[in-house]
Amino acid sequence: MRKNQETILKFCLIFNLSICWIYANSDYDQDSTNAIEEEDGELVLNYPGKPLLMSLILPGSGQYYMKEPFWKPATFIGIELVSIISWISFNQRSDDLKNRYKSYANNNWTLEAWVVNKGNRPSSINNDPWQNYDALMSLAGTHSLLLSLDGSLRDTYGDFVSSDSLEFYPGWATNPDVKVVKDRHFYENIGKYDQFLGGWSDAATDWYPEEKDVGDSTEIVIKTPKKQNYLLQRDDSNRLKRYANYSISAVLFNHVISGLEAVVSNQRKVGKRNKSVDKVDTDIGLLYSPYSKIGVGGISLSISF
């Protein structure tokens, strides 16, 4: 998830730098500017792309440049600050929980317990025997863990082997030269798949089956209190990580929306000023004629623009 956030941030940075490059290499001649005459007669050149560029780089700055109502730039800048602070906070809290659940797993899941419980078959729970569940009866299943070898075992089998090897060499579980690689897959597998349930320290006495709704049907998931605690910790960490992703998305959209709003506001102001500049004044009056019985000899019409 952290990689996804970094990708979004990189995209936002590249996008802003691209806009800066385009702006710097653009030729803002008379075709790309609007000449606007203010009420006091002063001629002002309006660059339509400038507010867009400013807001894409710093949301709200384009609105501030155009002297929009204070609430506009304040809103965009506020959203930017809140989103960035939220991203930092959610990321930090998520990482803290991740370190906590990893430590919890390291202290409560062992390779030795996994192999021992597979061989000894823990006692039945509510007359539901351990051997009724195929996933609990084999160390080699649909998923595996990575084992790191040392000493003579490494010379014979290489640096790494699959945990499926424990099916044939169960004694490796207590060999100090064999260690489980605790990578991302390890922390995911021991909580997600039933075949690794035996590694939890309370599996021998407190294991239990639980029905899980998967939409159109239900499936049986095997748990222990410690595994359930671990899953809840992972869920909390992942939830905060999702919030961090939402915050990054808010930052990106805030830049885009602020830029678009700056363009719309700019064009609206240009339109209003152009209407004022292009305004046509007319004056209609009656012309006096001494030869007319009613004193009116015609109509005068004057147009100024």
Order of alpha helices (4+ residues) and beta strands (2+ residues): alpha-beta-beta-alpha-alpha-alpha-alpha-beta-alpha-beta-beta-alpha-alpha-beta-beta-alpha-beta-beta
